[in-house]
Amino acid sequence: MRHDRLPDGFGVRIDPRVRTYSGGRLLVGGTPTRLLRLAPEAAAMIGDGYLEVTDPASARVARRLLDSGVANPRPRLLPSLEDVTVIVPVHNHTAELNRLLSALRGHSVIVVDDGSDQPVRIPDSQGSRRRVTVLRWDRRQGAAAARNFGLRAAATEFVAFLDPDVVPRAGWLEVMLGHFSDPKVALVAPRILAMDPDSTLLARYEHTRGSLHRGRRESAVQAHGPVPYVPSSALLVRRHALLAEGGFDESMPAGGDIDLCWRLDRAGWRLRYEPAARVAHSNPVTLRKWFAHKVVHGTGVAPLGQRHAGMAAPLSMPIWTAVTAMLLATMSGWGVFGGVLTLIATLFRLRRVFAGLDNPTRVAAIYMARGFSGGVWRLASALCRHYWPVTLLGMLCSRRIRHIAITLAMADGLADWFLHREPGCLDPTRYIACKRVEDVAYGTGLWWGALRTRNAAALRPTLPPN
């Protein structure tokens, strides 16, 4: 039986994107956007946006804020580093492994040699306070099996998984460990950045928009959320939670990390992405290898669609947004008229939802505009990424579709660059070029995986009513 009460001293901070009304009793935000109503006593506990757990009542309010997605954790308690074992699955990456081990001084490490051509030999660690155990298989069984082997061999409460081609930065473990003072948290992931971002064009792109990069904002990890999953290249997990869920699925050559995140979430555990903890990842070597990696990543979606109904959909948007976008895209008088009527009907429906606010019409209009613009952006991105073969076919058949598709591709690329840009990042032209090549690679893998499994679940969008 799990005891899920947050400990005294644990804090939560209202997310800066959340809007408060009526003296803090009504909060609008989260993913998906929701209206959270608090009792006056609960609102008074939050004060300037921060709540510290001091008793059962404040613990209940803090839990509700966290589970609603309107607040982020601010733990003050820190489990011991001695309670963590680092597991490194390796196959023929001796140089990378030695580089990683040199950064793991003072940690207990289990290296799982997954059938390397030459057995792994650990260099002398005298004076490093590093404790390294090597477990070897004579025949390669895959990274998922190697991680599970190390998981079962560990004896500590927490386990960190690191691939040999990553190097953690100082303080990475301490930042993530604090989250486990919440007894419902089973997994925390760091921000993964390029190891040498200035070396090549691809490295500069991967530094800001790589498939391992989950962004700059802290977040809960949830399907269809801003961070739907985190990669297995660097993870910190609660060992007994992972064992209870059977560990990594060894039958999945791709997408196993996504499957693990969704299984843990379905079991009632909480997962967090913590960008303050940073891990560097080796840069891609060649365009060919980079492209092939993106294709493989896409092929893993079809098995996920079979296992997790509706969660692997390439596009999720409210049905009113989809209907409005299609009507306006016709560029006809009746289409525009129908789109405007749909927006007006949505505005009145949202106004009833926000009826308890001071100016419900204004608030409803703001969130309707945000919802529609966000939905159109997701649609444009999906047409360039997941559905690019369909978009290409339409471009070949119609000049109007060709003009619309090119405009959407440029607008989506510019918006994506603006959102993810960082100092020293690529200029918009090269960024958009890299983004579109990545989208073609991922979309190719997505369609190939769907054809290979003869299952269209990974291609089918979801259109919830709200």
C-alpha positions as CSV (number, residue, x, y, z in Angstrom):
1,M,0.0,0.0,0.0
2,R,1.4,3.4,-1.0
3,H,1.2,6.4,1.4
4,D,0.8,9.3,-0.9
5,R,0.7,12.2,1.6
6,L,3.2,14.9,0.8
7,P,5.8,15.4,3.6
8,D,5.9,18.6,5.7
9,G,8.3,21.1,4.2
10,F,7.3,20.1,0.6
11,G,6.3,23.1,-1.4
12,V,4.4,23.8,-4.6
13,R,4.6,26.9,-6.8
14,I,1.7,28.0,-9.1
15,D,2.9,27.7,-12.7
16,P,3.5,31.2,-14.2
17,R,1.3,30.4,-17.2
18,V,-1.7,29.8,-14.9
19,R,-4.1,32.7,-14.5
20,T,-5.9,33.4,-11.1
21,Y,-9.2,35.1,-10.6
22,S,-11.6,36.0,-7.8
23,G,-8.9,36.4,-5.2
24,G,-7.1,33.2,-6.1
25,R,-10.2,31.0,-5.7
26,L,-10.4,30.3,-9.4
27,L,-7.3,29.1,-11.4
28,V,-7.3,28.5,-15.1
29,G,-4.4,26.6,-16.7
30,G,-2.8,23.2,-16.9
31,T,-2.8,20.8,-19.8
32,P,-5.4,20.4,-21.1
33,T,-6.6,23.8,-19.9
34,R,-9.0,23.5,-17.0
35,L,-10.8,25.7,-14.4
36,L,-9.9,24.8,-10.9
37,R,-12.1,26.0,-8.0
38,L,-10.7,26.3,-4.6
39,A,-12.4,26.9,-1.3
40,P,-11.5,30.3,0.3
41,E,-9.5,28.5,3.0
42,A,-7.4,26.7,0.3
43,A,-6.9,29.9,-1.7
44,A,-5.6,31.6,1.5
45,M,-3.0,28.9,2.0
46,I,-1.4,29.8,-1.4
47,G,-0.7,33.4,-0.7
48,D,1.7,34.8,-3.3
49,G,1.6,31.6,-5.4
50,Y,3.6,29.4,-3.1
51,L,2.2,26.8,-0.7
52,E,4.3,24.9,1.9
53,V,3.0,21.7,3.4
54,T,2.7,21.9,7.1
55,D,-0.3,19.7,8.0
56,P,-2.8,17.3,6.4
57,A,-5.0,20.1,5.1
58,S,-2.2,21.9,3.3
59,A,-0.9,18.5,2.0
60,R,-4.3,17.8,0.4
61,V,-4.4,21.3,-1.3
62,A,-0.8,20.8,-2.5
63,R,-1.7,17.4,-4.0
64,R,-4.7,18.8,-5.8
65,L,-2.7,21.6,-7.3
66,L,0.0,19.1,-8.5
67,D,-2.5,16.6,-9.9
68,S,-4.4,19.4,-11.7
69,G,-1.2,20.5,-13.5
70,V,-1.5,24.1,-12.3
71,A,1.5,23.9,-9.9
72,N,5.1,22.7,-9.9
73,P,6.8,20.9,-7.0
74,R,9.4,22.6,-4.9
75,P,10.8,19.8,-2.7
76,R,13.0,20.6,0.2
77,L,13.9,17.1,1.4
78,L,16.6,15.1,-0.4
79,P,17.1,11.4,-0.4
80,S,20.7,10.3,0.1
81,L,23.0,9.8,-2.9
82,E,23.9,6.5,-1.3
83,D,20.4,5.3,-2.2
84,V,21.1,5.5,-5.9
85,T,22.7,2.9,-8.2
86,V,23.7,4.0,-11.7
87,I,23.1,1.4,-14.4
88,V,24.9,1.7,-17.7
89,P,24.0,-0.7,-20.6
90,V,26.9,-0.9,-23.1
91,H,27.7,-2.7,-26.3
92,N,31.0,-1.9,-27.9
93,H,31.3,1.7,-26.6
94,T,34.4,1.4,-24.6
95,A,35.7,4.9,-25.1
96,E,32.3,6.5,-24.3
97,L,31.9,4.2,-21.3
98,N,35.3,5.3,-19.8
99,R,34.4,9.0,-20.4
100,L,31.1,8.4,-18.6
101,L,32.7,6.6,-15.7
102,S,35.1,9.4,-15.1
103,A,32.1,11.6,-14.4
104,L,30.6,9.2,-12.0
105,R,33.0,9.6,-9.1
106,G,31.5,8.7,-5.8
107,H,28.6,6.7,-7.3
108,S,27.8,3.0,-7.2
109,V,27.7,1.8,-10.8
110,I,26.5,-1.4,-12.5
111,V,27.8,-1.8,-16.0
112,V,25.8,-4.3,-18.0
113,D,28.0,-5.6,-20.9
114,D,25.5,-6.5,-23.5
115,G,27.6,-9.0,-25.5
116,S,30.4,-6.6,-26.5
117,D,32.9,-8.1,-29.0
118,Q,35.6,-7.6,-26.3
119,P,34.6,-7.9,-22.7
120,V,34.4,-4.6,-20.9
121,R,37.4,-3.8,-18.7
122,I,37.0,-1.1,-16.2
123,P,40.1,1.1,-15.7
124,D,41.7,1.4,-12.2
125,S,39.4,3.6,-10.2
126,Q,41.8,4.1,-7.3
127,G,41.1,7.5,-5.5
128,S,37.8,8.1,-7.4
129,R,35.6,6.5,-4.7
130,R,33.7,4.9,-7.5
131,R,32.3,1.4,-7.0
132,V,31.8,-0.4,-10.4
133,T,30.3,-3.8,-10.9
134,V,30.4,-5.4,-14.4
135,L,27.7,-7.9,-15.4
136,R,28.2,-9.6,-18.8
137,W,26.1,-11.5,-21.3
138,D,28.0,-13.4,-24.0
139,R,25.2,-12.7,-26.5
140,R,23.6,-9.4,-27.2
141,Q,20.0,-9.1,-25.9
142,G,19.3,-5.4,-26.4
143,A,19.4,-2.3,-24.3
144,A,16.0,-2.9,-22.6
145,A,17.1,-6.3,-21.4
146,A,20.4,-4.9,-20.2
147,R,18.6,-2.2,-18.2
148,N,16.2,-4.8,-16.7
149,F,19.2,-7.0,-15.7
150,G,20.9,-4.1,-14.0
151,L,17.6,-3.1,-12.3
152,R,17.2,-6.6,-10.8
153,A,20.8,-6.6,-9.7
154,A,20.6,-3.3,-7.9
155,A,19.7,-3.1,-4.2
156,T,19.1,0.6,-3.7
157,E,15.8,2.4,-3.5
158,F,16.5,4.5,-6.6
159,V,18.2,3.6,-9.9
160,A,19.6,6.0,-12.5
161,F,19.9,4.8,-16.1
162,L,22.6,6.4,-18.3
163,D,23.6,5.4,-21.8
164,P,27.3,5.3,-22.4
165,D,27.2,8.2,-24.9
166,V,26.0,10.7,-22.3
167,V,27.9,12.7,-19.6
168,P,26.0,14.2,-16.6
169,R,26.7,17.7,-15.5
170,A,27.5,18.6,-11.9
171,G,24.5,18.4,-9.6
172,W,22.4,16.4,-12.0
173,L,21.4,13.8,-9.5
174,E,20.7,16.0,-6.5
175,V,18.3,18.2,-8.5
176,M,16.3,15.1,-9.6
177,L,16.4,13.3,-6.3
178,G,14.4,16.0,-4.5
179,H,11.3,15.1,-6.5
180,F,11.2,11.7,-4.9
181,S,10.2,13.2,-1.6
182,D,6.8,13.1,-3.2
183,P,5.9,9.4,-2.7
184,K,3.8,9.4,-5.9
185,V,6.8,10.2,-8.1
186,A,8.2,7.2,-9.9
187,L,10.4,8.7,-12.6
188,V,12.3,12.0,-13.2
189,A,14.3,12.9,-16.3
190,P,16.9,15.6,-16.9
191,R,17.3,18.0,-19.9
192,I,19.5,16.4,-22.5
193,L,21.7,18.7,-24.6
194,A,24.3,18.3,-27.3
195,M,27.8,17.6,-25.9
196,D,29.5,19.9,-28.3
197,P,26.8,22.1,-29.8
198,D,29.2,24.2,-31.9
199,S,30.9,21.3,-33.8
200,T,28.5,20.8,-36.7
201,L,25.2,22.1,-38.1
202,L,23.4,19.1,-36.9
203,A,24.8,19.4,-33.4
204,R,23.6,23.0,-33.2
205,Y,20.1,21.9,-34.3
206,E,20.1,18.9,-31.9
207,H,21.1,21.3,-29.1
208,T,17.8,23.1,-29.3
209,R,15.4,20.7,-31.1
210,G,16.8,17.2,-30.9
211,S,14.6,14.2,-30.3
212,L,16.1,13.8,-26.9
213,H,15.4,17.5,-26.0
214,R,12.3,18.1,-24.0
215,G,12.5,21.9,-23.8
216,R,13.4,24.5,-21.2
217,R,10.2,24.4,-19.0
218,E,9.7,22.0,-16.1
219,S,6.7,19.8,-16.6
220,A,4.7,16.7,-15.6
221,V,5.2,13.9,-18.1
222,Q,1.9,12.9,-19.6
223,A,0.6,11.7,-23.0
224,H,-0.8,14.6,-25.0
225,G,0.9,17.0,-22.6
226,P,3.7,19.4,-23.4
227,V,6.2,16.6,-22.4
228,P,4.4,13.4,-23.5
229,Y,7.4,11.2,-22.7
230,V,11.1,11.3,-21.8
231,P,13.9,9.3,-23.4
232,S,15.7,6.4,-21.6
233,S,19.1,7.8,-22.3
234,A,19.1,9.4,-18.9
235,L,16.5,8.6,-16.2
236,L,16.2,8.4,-12.5
237,V,13.5,6.0,-11.2
238,R,12.0,4.6,-8.0
239,R,13.2,1.0,-8.2
240,H,10.2,-0.8,-6.7
241,A,7.8,1.1,-9.0
242,L,9.6,0.0,-12.1
243,L,9.8,-3.6,-10.9
244,A,6.1,-3.6,-10.2
245,E,5.4,-2.6,-13.8
246,G,7.8,-5.2,-15.2
247,G,10.6,-2.8,-16.2
248,F,11.3,-2.0,-19.8
249,D,9.5,-4.0,-22.5
250,E,12.2,-6.1,-24.1
251,S,10.1,-6.9,-27.1
252,M,10.1,-3.3,-28.3
253,P,13.2,-2.4,-30.4
254,A,12.0,1.3,-30.5
255,G,9.6,3.2,-28.4
256,G,10.3,1.3,-25.2
257,D,10.9,4.5,-23.2
258,I,7.5,5.9,-24.3
259,D,5.8,2.7,-23.4
260,L,7.4,2.7,-19.9
261,C,6.3,6.3,-19.3
262,W,2.7,5.6,-20.2
263,R,2.5,2.4,-18.2
264,L,3.7,4.2,-15.1
265,D,1.3,7.0,-15.7
266,R,-1.6,4.6,-16.1
267,A,-0.6,2.9,-12.9
268,G,-1.1,6.1,-11.0
269,W,2.5,7.2,-10.6
270,R,3.7,10.7,-11.3
271,L,6.5,11.5,-13.7
272,R,8.5,14.7,-13.9
273,Y,10.8,16.5,-16.4
274,E,13.4,18.6,-14.6
275,P,15.4,20.8,-17.0
276,A,17.6,22.2,-14.1
277,A,19.3,18.8,-14.2
278,R,21.4,18.5,-17.3
279,V,23.1,15.7,-19.2
280,A,25.2,16.1,-22.3
281,H,24.7,13.7,-25.3
282,S,27.2,12.9,-28.0
283,N,26.6,14.8,-31.2
284,P,25.3,13.1,-34.4
285,V,28.2,12.1,-36.6
286,T,26.8,12.1,-40.2
287,L,23.6,13.1,-41.9
288,R,23.0,9.5,-42.9
289,K,23.1,8.2,-39.3
290,W,21.1,11.1,-38.0
291,F,18.4,10.5,-40.6
292,A,18.3,6.8,-40.0
293,H,18.0,7.4,-36.2
294,K,14.9,9.6,-36.8
295,V,13.4,6.9,-39.1
296,V,13.8,4.3,-36.4
297,H,12.3,6.6,-33.9
298,G,9.2,6.9,-36.1
299,T,8.8,3.1,-36.5
300,G,8.3,2.7,-32.8
301,V,5.0,4.6,-32.8
302,A,2.9,1.8,-34.5
303,P,3.5,-0.8,-31.7
304,L,2.7,2.0,-29.2
305,G,-0.6,2.6,-31.0
306,Q,-1.5,-1.1,-30.5
307,R,-0.6,-1.1,-26.8
308,H,-2.0,2.3,-25.8
309,A,-5.2,3.0,-27.6
310,G,-5.5,6.7,-28.6
311,M,-2.3,7.8,-26.8
312,A,0.0,7.5,-29.8
313,A,-2.2,9.6,-32.1
314,P,-0.1,12.0,-34.2
315,L,-2.7,14.8,-33.7
316,S,-5.1,15.6,-30.9
317,M,-7.3,18.7,-31.1
318,P,-10.8,19.5,-30.0
319,I,-13.4,18.7,-32.7
320,W,-14.5,22.4,-32.8
321,T,-11.0,23.5,-33.7
322,A,-10.7,20.9,-36.5
323,V,-14.1,21.8,-37.9
324,T,-13.3,25.5,-37.9
325,A,-9.9,25.0,-39.5
326,M,-11.4,22.9,-42.3
327,L,-14.2,25.3,-43.0
328,L,-11.8,28.3,-43.1
329,A,-9.4,26.4,-45.3
330,T,-12.0,26.2,-48.1
331,M,-11.6,29.9,-48.5
332,S,-15.2,30.1,-49.7
333,G,-17.9,32.4,-48.5
334,W,-19.9,29.5,-47.0
335,G,-16.8,28.0,-45.4
336,V,-15.8,31.3,-43.7
337,F,-19.4,31.8,-42.6
338,G,-19.5,28.3,-41.1
339,G,-16.2,28.7,-39.4
340,V,-17.3,32.0,-37.8
341,L,-20.5,30.4,-36.6
342,T,-18.5,27.5,-35.0
343,L,-16.3,30.0,-33.2
344,I,-19.3,31.9,-31.9
345,A,-20.9,28.7,-30.6
346,T,-17.7,27.8,-28.9
347,L,-17.4,31.2,-27.3
348,F,-20.9,30.9,-25.8
349,R,-20.1,27.4,-24.5
350,L,-16.8,28.5,-22.9
351,R,-18.6,31.5,-21.4
352,R,-20.8,29.2,-19.4
353,V,-17.7,27.4,-18.2
354,F,-16.2,30.6,-17.0
355,A,-19.5,32.0,-15.6
356,G,-18.0,32.4,-12.1
357,L,-15.3,34.9,-13.3
358,D,-15.5,38.7,-13.3
359,N,-15.6,39.0,-17.1
360,P,-16.5,35.6,-18.5
361,T,-16.9,36.7,-22.1
362,R,-13.4,38.2,-22.3
363,V,-11.8,35.2,-20.6
364,A,-13.7,32.8,-22.8
365,A,-12.5,34.8,-25.9
366,I,-8.9,34.7,-24.8
367,Y,-8.9,30.9,-24.2
368,M,-10.8,30.2,-27.4
369,A,-8.3,32.2,-29.4
370,R,-5.4,30.4,-27.6
371,G,-7.1,27.0,-28.2
372,F,-7.8,27.7,-31.9
373,S,-4.3,29.1,-32.6
374,G,-2.7,26.2,-30.8
375,G,-4.8,23.7,-32.7
376,V,-4.0,25.2,-36.0
377,W,-0.3,25.1,-35.1
378,R,-0.5,21.4,-34.2
379,L,-2.4,20.7,-37.4
380,A,0.3,22.5,-39.5
381,S,3.0,20.6,-37.7
382,A,1.3,17.3,-38.3
383,L,0.8,18.0,-42.0
384,C,4.5,18.6,-42.3
385,R,5.7,15.8,-40.1
386,H,3.3,12.9,-39.6
387,Y,1.2,13.3,-42.7
388,W,3.8,14.6,-45.1
389,P,3.1,11.9,-47.7
390,V,-0.6,13.0,-47.9
391,T,0.5,16.7,-48.0
392,L,2.9,15.9,-50.9
393,L,0.2,14.1,-52.8
394,G,-2.1,17.1,-52.4
395,M,0.6,19.4,-53.6
396,L,1.1,17.4,-56.7
397,C,-2.6,17.5,-57.4
398,S,-3.5,21.1,-56.7
399,R,-1.8,24.5,-57.0
400,R,-3.9,25.9,-54.2
401,I,-2.9,23.1,-51.8
402,R,0.7,23.6,-52.9
403,H,0.7,27.2,-52.0
404,I,-1.1,26.5,-48.7
405,A,1.4,23.7,-47.8
406,I,4.4,25.8,-48.5
407,T,3.0,28.7,-46.4
408,L,2.2,26.3,-43.5
409,A,5.7,24.7,-43.7
410,M,7.4,28.1,-43.5
411,A,5.1,29.5,-40.8
412,D,5.4,26.4,-38.7
413,G,9.2,26.3,-39.0
414,L,9.5,30.0,-38.1
415,A,7.2,29.6,-35.1
416,D,9.1,26.5,-34.0
417,W,12.4,28.4,-34.3
418,F,11.1,31.4,-32.4
419,L,9.8,29.2,-29.6
420,H,13.0,27.1,-29.2
421,R,15.7,29.5,-30.1
422,E,18.7,29.9,-27.8
423,P,21.9,32.0,-27.9
424,G,24.1,30.7,-30.7
425,C,21.4,28.6,-32.3
426,L,20.9,28.3,-36.0
427,D,19.5,31.0,-38.2
428,P,15.9,30.5,-39.3
429,T,16.7,29.3,-42.8
430,R,19.0,26.5,-41.7
431,Y,16.8,25.7,-38.7
432,I,13.7,25.2,-40.9
433,A,15.7,23.1,-43.4
434,C,16.9,20.8,-40.6
435,K,13.4,20.7,-39.1
436,R,11.8,19.7,-42.4
437,V,14.4,17.0,-43.1
438,E,13.8,15.6,-39.6
439,D,10.1,15.6,-40.1
440,V,10.4,13.7,-43.4
441,A,12.6,11.1,-41.6
442,Y,10.3,10.7,-38.7
443,G,7.2,10.6,-40.9
444,T,8.8,7.9,-43.1
445,G,9.4,5.7,-40.1
446,L,5.8,6.4,-38.9
447,W,4.2,5.2,-42.1
448,W,6.6,2.3,-42.5
449,G,5.9,1.1,-39.0
450,A,2.1,1.3,-39.7
451,L,2.4,-0.6,-42.9
452,R,4.7,-3.2,-41.3
453,T,2.3,-3.9,-38.4
454,R,-0.8,-3.4,-40.6
455,N,-2.3,-1.1,-38.0
456,A,-3.3,2.5,-38.7
457,A,-3.7,3.5,-35.0
458,A,-0.5,5.5,-35.2
459,L,-1.9,7.5,-38.1
460,R,-5.4,8.2,-36.7
461,P,-6.0,11.6,-35.1
462,T,-8.1,12.0,-32.0
463,L,-10.8,14.7,-31.8
464,P,-12.1,15.0,-28.3
465,P,-15.2,17.2,-27.8
466,N,-13.4,19.8,-25.7
